[in-house]
Amino acid sequence: MVVMKILFLERGKLWSYGLPDGLRDLGHEVRTSGPITRHSLSTLFTFYKPDLLINVGWGLDHTPKNELMMRELATSFKIPLIYWSTEDPNFTKVFTLPLLSRLKPDFVFTISPQTVDVFRKKGYAAAHMDFGFHPNVHRKLQPIRKYKADFAVVANAYPDVLQKYPKLYRRTSLNTLIKPLLKSGAKIDFYGRNWARMKPYLGKAIPKRFLKGPIPYKDTNKVYSSAKIILGLQNYTDMVTQRTYEAIGSGGFLLTNSTPATRQLLKSGRDAALSSSPAETLKLARYYLANAQARERVRRNGRQTISKHNYTNRARYMLSILKKHGLI
């Protein structure tokens, strides 16, 4: 195997983990760029001499100026530039396609199977690659008192997105999973931003004592390992969220929506609890809160079922596609 130097064009914490760790598992050298400027990239390209550039998602450095600059420098230094699109399909038209027109990546991966053809018709080489998890970050821990709870949610609320895109499945997910439990008086620990603004979507304000605020990405497995039931919101019916993999990979018991995508990945009652209605959510919650042995059995089975969806395998798949297309 040829060992490559791979540079993630990324400043944030989130994409410093996961896929980079998977690439390291395969023996490659991986760095992240930090904040993107012409000087910083030119210096990295000159002295680090990366063999491959990877850009992911939607972050602070995704400005038209930076995207044009990344393309210019990648061309100048003759380094393949890969983009992994994680905001499809809801933001494909407003965000991804304009980005691609400037970034002009040599290859595009997208989490959305239906969007692959959209990109190909626009002239971009593209393939589907889903989220995953990496056990360096998302592994089971012994329960920690601070994070113990009957129910916990690890997610940002996105009230502005819900207002702008009323047909997004996430609204149904909230109505099915969170709204009935709040109405029943259940205590739910909410980790993430903007939950205090969710009264219009949940029918009532979340009590302040339930609001735990943002949690560092590397600490999320403490919640997944400690709470009895993790409520896993979904954004689409044909895809699962990254947190689905991360919660179960951390040994969490997941109660999530029953959708074609979750049913394809998980079997209800074996790997997770899948709910189709508010009434079913309450029924499943009552049953599993009262049955610790059943919860533990599902936790173990779930971890085993999703173990293959790790970022080492995702990295292996990504590189095989790029090799097939002559980019590495």
C-alpha positions as CSV (number, residue, x, y, z in Angstrom):
1,M,0.0,0.0,0.0
2,V,1.2,3.5,-0.9
3,V,1.0,5.7,2.2
4,M,-0.5,9.1,1.3
5,K,-0.4,12.5,3.0
6,I,-4.0,13.7,3.2
7,L,-5.1,17.2,4.2
8,F,-8.6,18.0,5.4
9,L,-9.5,21.6,4.5
10,E,-11.2,22.1,7.9
11,R,-10.9,24.3,10.9
12,G,-13.6,22.8,13.1
13,K,-13.6,20.0,15.7
14,L,-16.3,17.8,14.1
15,W,-14.4,16.8,11.0
16,S,-11.1,16.4,12.8
17,Y,-12.5,13.1,13.9
18,G,-14.3,10.2,12.2
19,L,-13.3,10.0,8.6
20,P,-9.7,11.3,9.3
21,D,-9.4,8.6,12.0
22,G,-10.5,6.0,9.6
23,L,-7.9,7.1,7.0
24,R,-5.3,6.9,9.7
25,D,-6.4,3.4,10.6
26,L,-5.5,2.5,7.0
27,G,-1.9,3.8,7.5
28,H,-2.2,7.2,5.9
29,E,-0.9,10.5,7.4
30,V,-3.7,12.9,7.9
31,R,-3.7,16.6,9.0
32,T,-6.4,19.3,9.2
33,S,-5.7,22.7,7.8
34,G,-7.1,25.0,10.5
35,P,-8.6,28.3,9.3
36,I,-8.3,28.7,5.6
37,T,-6.2,31.6,4.2
38,R,-4.2,31.8,1.0
39,H,-1.0,32.0,3.0
40,S,-1.8,29.0,5.3
41,L,-2.8,26.8,2.4
42,S,0.1,27.8,0.2
43,T,2.5,27.0,3.1
44,L,0.8,23.6,3.8
45,F,0.9,22.6,0.2
46,T,4.5,23.6,-0.2
47,F,5.9,22.0,3.0
48,Y,3.4,19.2,3.9
49,K,3.0,18.3,0.2
50,P,-0.4,16.5,0.5
51,D,-1.3,13.9,-2.0
52,L,-5.1,14.4,-1.5
53,L,-7.3,17.3,-0.3
54,I,-10.7,16.6,1.3
55,N,-13.3,19.2,2.1
56,V,-16.5,18.4,4.0
57,G,-19.9,19.9,4.6
58,W,-20.8,23.4,5.5
59,G,-18.4,25.3,7.8
60,L,-17.1,28.7,8.6
61,D,-14.5,28.6,5.8
62,H,-17.2,27.9,3.1
63,T,-17.2,31.3,1.6
64,P,-17.2,31.9,-2.2
65,K,-13.8,33.5,-1.9
66,N,-12.3,30.5,-0.1
67,E,-13.9,28.0,-2.4
68,L,-12.4,29.7,-5.5
69,M,-9.0,29.9,-3.7
70,M,-9.1,26.2,-2.8
71,R,-9.7,25.3,-6.4
72,E,-7.0,27.6,-7.7
73,L,-4.4,26.3,-5.3
74,A,-5.3,22.7,-5.8
75,T,-4.9,23.2,-9.6
76,S,-1.7,25.1,-9.2
77,F,-0.1,22.4,-6.9
78,K,-1.8,19.5,-9.0
79,I,-3.5,17.9,-5.9
80,P,-6.8,16.1,-6.3
81,L,-9.6,17.9,-4.4
82,I,-12.5,15.8,-3.0
83,Y,-15.7,17.2,-1.6
84,W,-18.0,15.2,0.8
85,S,-21.4,16.8,0.7
86,T,-23.3,16.3,4.0
87,E,-26.1,18.8,3.5
88,D,-28.1,17.0,0.8
89,P,-30.8,16.8,-0.3
90,N,-32.5,19.7,1.6
91,F,-29.7,22.2,0.8
92,T,-28.5,20.9,-2.5
93,K,-29.9,23.8,-4.6
94,V,-29.2,26.6,-2.2
95,F,-25.8,25.5,-0.9
96,T,-24.2,22.5,-2.5
97,L,-24.6,23.3,-6.2
98,P,-23.3,26.9,-5.9
99,L,-20.4,25.6,-3.9
100,L,-19.5,22.9,-6.5
101,S,-19.6,25.5,-9.3
102,R,-16.8,27.4,-7.5
103,L,-14.9,24.5,-5.9
104,K,-15.0,22.3,-9.0
105,P,-13.9,19.2,-7.0
106,D,-12.4,16.3,-8.8
107,F,-14.9,14.0,-7.1
108,V,-18.0,14.4,-5.0
109,F,-19.3,12.1,-2.3
110,T,-22.8,12.7,-0.9
111,I,-24.7,11.3,2.0
112,S,-27.9,11.4,-0.2
113,P,-28.3,8.5,-2.6
114,Q,-30.9,10.4,-4.7
115,T,-28.5,13.3,-5.1
116,V,-25.8,11.3,-6.8
117,D,-27.6,11.5,-10.2
118,V,-28.2,15.3,-9.7
119,F,-24.4,15.8,-9.5
120,R,-23.6,13.5,-12.3
121,K,-26.1,15.3,-14.6
122,K,-24.2,18.5,-13.8
123,G,-21.0,16.9,-14.9
124,Y,-19.4,16.0,-11.6
125,A,-18.0,12.5,-10.9
126,A,-20.0,11.4,-7.8
127,A,-20.9,8.5,-5.5
128,H,-22.9,7.9,-2.4
129,M,-21.1,7.7,1.0
130,D,-23.0,7.6,4.2
131,F,-22.1,8.8,7.7
132,G,-20.6,6.4,10.1
133,F,-18.9,6.4,13.5
134,H,-15.4,5.8,14.9
135,P,-14.8,3.9,18.1
136,N,-11.9,6.3,19.0
137,V,-14.7,8.8,19.9
138,H,-17.9,6.9,20.0
139,R,-17.3,3.9,22.3
140,K,-19.2,2.6,25.3
141,L,-18.2,4.0,28.7
142,Q,-19.3,3.2,32.2
143,P,-22.4,5.3,33.1
144,I,-21.4,8.7,34.5
145,R,-23.6,10.2,37.2
146,K,-23.7,13.7,35.7
147,Y,-25.2,12.3,32.5
148,K,-27.6,9.8,33.9
149,A,-31.2,10.4,32.8
150,D,-34.3,8.5,31.7
151,F,-34.3,10.3,28.4
152,A,-31.7,12.4,26.6
153,V,-31.5,14.2,23.2
154,V,-28.1,15.2,21.7
155,A,-28.9,17.5,18.8
156,N,-29.2,21.1,17.9
157,A,-32.9,22.3,17.6
158,Y,-32.7,24.3,14.3
159,P,-35.9,26.3,14.8
160,D,-34.9,28.6,11.9
161,V,-34.5,25.7,9.5
162,L,-37.8,24.2,10.7
163,Q,-39.6,27.5,10.0
164,K,-38.0,27.9,6.5
165,Y,-38.6,24.3,5.5
166,P,-41.9,23.2,7.0
167,K,-42.0,20.0,5.0
168,L,-38.7,18.7,6.4
169,Y,-39.2,15.3,8.0
170,R,-37.5,16.5,11.2
171,R,-40.9,18.2,12.2
172,T,-42.6,14.8,12.1
173,S,-39.7,13.3,14.0
174,L,-40.1,15.9,16.8
175,N,-43.9,15.3,16.9
176,T,-43.4,11.6,17.1
177,L,-40.6,11.3,19.6
178,I,-40.3,14.4,21.8
179,K,-43.7,16.1,21.9
180,P,-45.6,13.2,23.4
181,L,-43.0,12.6,26.1
182,L,-42.9,16.3,27.1
183,K,-46.7,16.3,27.2
184,S,-46.6,13.2,29.4
185,G,-44.4,15.0,31.9
186,A,-41.3,13.0,31.2
187,K,-38.0,14.6,32.1
188,I,-35.7,14.9,29.1
189,D,-32.1,16.2,29.1
190,F,-31.5,18.3,26.0
191,Y,-27.9,18.7,24.8
192,G,-27.5,21.2,22.0
193,R,-28.4,24.7,20.8
194,N,-31.6,26.6,20.6
195,W,-34.0,24.2,22.4
196,A,-35.3,27.2,24.4
197,R,-36.8,28.5,21.2
198,M,-38.8,25.3,20.3
199,K,-42.2,26.1,21.9
200,P,-43.8,26.8,18.5
201,Y,-42.9,23.3,17.4
202,L,-43.4,21.3,20.6
203,G,-46.6,23.0,21.9
204,K,-45.0,24.0,25.2
205,A,-41.7,25.5,26.4
206,I,-39.1,23.0,27.6
207,P,-38.5,23.5,31.3
208,K,-35.2,25.3,31.9
209,R,-33.9,22.6,34.1
210,F,-34.0,20.2,31.1
211,L,-31.8,22.4,29.0
212,K,-28.1,21.3,29.3
213,G,-26.7,23.5,26.4
214,P,-24.1,22.5,23.8
215,I,-21.8,19.5,24.6
216,P,-18.4,19.0,23.1
217,Y,-18.5,16.5,20.3
218,K,-15.9,14.2,22.1
219,D,-18.1,14.1,25.2
220,T,-21.4,13.0,23.5
221,N,-20.6,9.3,24.1
222,K,-20.8,10.1,27.9
223,V,-24.5,10.9,27.4
224,Y,-25.1,8.0,25.0
225,S,-23.5,5.6,27.6
226,S,-25.3,7.0,30.6
227,A,-28.9,7.9,29.7
228,K,-31.4,5.0,29.7
229,I,-33.0,6.0,26.4
230,I,-31.6,8.3,23.7
231,L,-34.2,10.0,21.5
232,G,-32.8,10.0,18.0
233,L,-34.3,12.6,15.7
234,Q,-34.3,11.9,12.0
235,N,-34.2,14.5,9.1
236,Y,-35.3,12.3,6.2
237,T,-37.1,9.1,5.6
238,D,-34.5,7.6,3.2
239,M,-31.4,8.4,5.2
240,V,-30.3,8.2,8.8
241,T,-28.5,10.9,10.8
242,Q,-24.8,10.6,11.8
243,R,-25.9,10.6,15.4
244,T,-27.9,7.3,14.8
245,Y,-24.5,5.6,14.2
246,E,-22.8,7.5,17.0
247,A,-25.4,6.8,19.7
248,I,-25.6,3.1,19.0
249,G,-21.8,2.8,18.5
250,S,-21.4,4.3,22.0
251,G,-23.6,1.6,23.4
252,G,-26.7,3.8,23.7
253,F,-30.2,2.5,23.6
254,L,-31.9,4.4,20.8
255,L,-35.5,5.3,20.4
256,T,-36.0,6.7,16.9
257,N,-38.5,7.0,14.1
258,S,-39.6,4.0,12.1
259,T,-38.6,5.1,8.5
260,P,-37.5,3.1,5.4
261,A,-33.9,4.0,6.2
262,T,-34.0,3.1,9.9
263,R,-35.8,-0.2,9.2
264,Q,-33.2,-1.0,6.6
265,L,-30.4,-0.4,9.1
266,L,-31.9,-1.6,12.3
267,K,-34.5,-4.1,13.5
268,S,-37.0,-2.7,16.0
269,G,-36.8,-4.6,19.3
270,R,-33.5,-6.1,18.4
271,D,-31.1,-3.2,17.6
272,A,-33.2,-0.1,18.6
273,A,-36.8,0.9,19.4
274,L,-38.5,2.3,16.2
275,S,-41.7,4.3,16.7
276,S,-44.3,5.2,14.0
277,S,-46.5,7.4,16.2
278,P,-46.7,9.4,19.4
279,A,-48.7,6.7,21.1
280,E,-46.1,4.0,20.1
281,T,-43.3,6.3,21.5
282,L,-45.1,6.4,24.9
283,K,-45.7,2.6,24.8
284,L,-42.0,1.8,23.9
285,A,-40.7,4.4,26.4
286,R,-42.7,2.9,29.3
287,Y,-41.8,-0.7,28.4
288,Y,-38.0,-0.1,28.1
289,L,-37.7,2.2,31.1
290,A,-39.2,-0.7,33.2
291,N,-37.1,-3.4,31.6
292,A,-33.4,-2.9,32.1
293,Q,-32.5,-6.4,30.8
294,A,-34.4,-5.7,27.5
295,R,-32.6,-2.4,27.2
296,E,-29.2,-4.0,27.7
297,R,-29.9,-6.7,25.1
298,V,-30.9,-4.1,22.5
299,R,-27.8,-2.0,23.3
300,R,-25.5,-4.9,22.7
301,N,-27.3,-6.1,19.5
302,G,-27.4,-2.6,18.1
303,R,-23.6,-2.1,18.6
304,Q,-23.0,-5.4,16.8
305,T,-25.3,-4.6,14.0
306,I,-23.8,-1.2,13.2
307,S,-20.2,-2.2,13.9
308,K,-19.4,-2.5,10.1
309,H,-20.5,1.1,9.6
310,N,-17.3,2.5,11.0
311,Y,-15.2,5.2,9.4
312,T,-12.3,2.8,8.7
313,N,-14.6,1.0,6.3
314,R,-16.0,4.3,5.0
315,A,-12.4,5.4,4.3
316,R,-11.5,2.2,2.6
317,Y,-14.6,2.6,0.3
318,M,-13.8,6.2,-0.4
319,L,-10.2,5.4,-1.5
320,S,-11.3,2.4,-3.6
321,I,-13.7,4.7,-5.5
322,L,-11.0,7.4,-6.0
323,K,-8.5,4.7,-7.2
324,K,-11.0,3.4,-9.6
325,H,-11.4,6.9,-11.1
326,G,-7.6,7.4,-11.3
327,L,-7.4,10.1,-8.7
328,I,-4.9,8.4,-6.4
